Amino acid sequence: MRKKGLLALILSAVLVFMLVPAAVFAKETNAVSLTELKNALSTAVPGDAVIVTAYITVPAGQSVVIPDKVDLKINASGTLNVQGDLDIQQEGKIIILPGAAFILRDEDGNDEKLVGNEADALFTLTDGEMVYSKEDRGWGPSKILTLSGKAKQNRSMIGFMADEPLINRFIVGSGSVLTVDSEVSLFFADVYGTVKVTASGHLSTFGGHWDRIRYCDSGKTEIAAGGRLSIFGPLFFGPAGDSDAIIQIISGSAFYGAGSDGERRIYIDGEAKLNSPYEGSEYFLANQADRIVLANSGKLTVGSGVRLSIPIEGGTVIGAYEKFSFVEDFLAPAENTTVVGNTTKATITAPAVDTSGASAANKMEVLYYVGDVEDVIREATKNTVKFEIVIPKNVLENEFVELKDINVPWWDAFETAKEENKSLEFDIKDSSGKLLYSWTFENSKIRDEYDFWMINLHLETGGDLPKALPDADNALLINFKHDGDLPVTSAGVKIYVGNQGYKAGDKVSFYYYNPEKDKYDLIAENLIVDADGYVTVTITHCSDYMLSRTTIKGDINDDGLIDVEDLLLLKKHILKLDVFPAGSYKLNAADVNNDGAVDVEDLLLVKKYVLKLISKF
């Protein structure tokens, strides 16, 4: 009986031991030197904690290993300066408490104080804790710094854009508050709590979507009046009177972030003004937010020229704005390519667009982004690679739908073509297969570097000229949607003008409008409209250009000859029996001596030419 009772007692004790959480038996060990730190970590088991209570440096060439499920804490009197290697295993972590300092050496050999009380520290922790940990996300360990409490950011995270950054992701935990009261940049951030930008603060994030601030659950940024928030460069929120800001906060504050339903919202609790400080502001705003919500007492003044594709709810809206919607589509080439002569051809078909909601009160705009062309260029067996881009009929023909962009990335297309010694062609066609216009980029002319990420291939013909050109016959505006330099030193552009009053065989002149001099510069003349109604021009940059039929002096009836018929037409005009319209081809052709008047002197010159007494005017 005694043995059975003893055995039962032992089993009960074992069972109790197994059921009690490991934390009950966890131990905490203080370390004031590197030796004590290493010894404590080497004997620690899951649930244990080692506390740094003094200034400890891990020299270059040495390492510290934090075992799985072991906490390395740095208290208010402690500093951990790791100049060597830091190996955090699985669920091990470093916990930084208020008053503590945590320093890491980056890949360039510079010491970065991630947390500390000094002004040179990236963050100052005032309440709660910050946790430094690692997580394997499949492509390698991700280094994560998490705020659970209150902290202030003192300087920018630009140093963490390196190939081996010290932080891959910064997390503002739920209920946590990060304060920004100076000009700083923040990258790789997941915001579950609140980032507060004070009246003296300016928070920026640069680059592409991969390094942006990401708002999770109900995470948000609160911007006080006077504060600034820039995203990808543009100033999103700014103080009253700042003409560069899309939203000027006049009084109160604005909140920007995620709603509980995942929507990205701008919430204005006070008074603000909405502007369009630069071309494309409306797209930037729509890409960053799903709606604008005003508090009951909130007031939003809409500046001139504002266009909106997102709704405004609540509060008071002062001023009018143009409503529009837009569609963005990513276009990629079909898998199969064909070979025609010395050209490899790939087709890119834009998907159908639902334009049923487009109306005079709600215009629709379409933006295309061409991608995934790199493999086609690299695998092409011919020296020229042609991409045929097919645009849906309803995008081209609906009066309330405007095609804005056909963007092609520099690195994906042109940089690859230069590397592969390939020339590029882009044919823009409608769904019936008719060519609207085409671009030719010769390999030898592709630049080594280019300042733009994209080139917009879209162009339109027609519209109001920036300035009238005297004596221009059938002047036609060529409106290139791209602005500025091209990714090549010069490009050929073939444009259909057969629907713009030009016919096969017409000779045309090509002009560039120089806004600085407010005049047209002649680029080329005597270009020929081909049998299918196309003219090909060469440009070095995109701006406003103009075509005009080349006037053949004396050929008044525009039949390619100067003969008796022209002489009779000129005589009728002078006798006021059949007057040529002002600015017409006939009137320009009749002024053969270019003195600005059509009179007897011109009649005599044409008569001499017909009688072969002279061979030119």
PyMOL commands that set and color helices and strands:
alter all, ss='L'
color gray80, all
select helices_A, chain A and resi 2-19+22-25+34-43+158-161+209-211+281-288+374-379+393-397+410-420+443-445+564-574+585-590+600-610
alter helices_A, ss='H'
color red, helices_A
select strands_A, chain A and resi 28-31+49-52+55-58+63-66+71-74+79-82+85-88+93-96+101-105+111-115+123-136+141-153+169-172+177-180+183-185+189-191+194-197+202-205+213-215+220-224+228-231+235-239+247-258+264-274+291-294+299-302+307-308+312-313+316-318+322-331+337-340+343-349+363-370+384-391+401-409+423-430+435-441+454-456+459-461+473-485+491-496+507-514+519-528+534-539+541-549
alter strands_A, ss='S'
color yellow, strands_A
deselect
rebuild
show_as cartoon
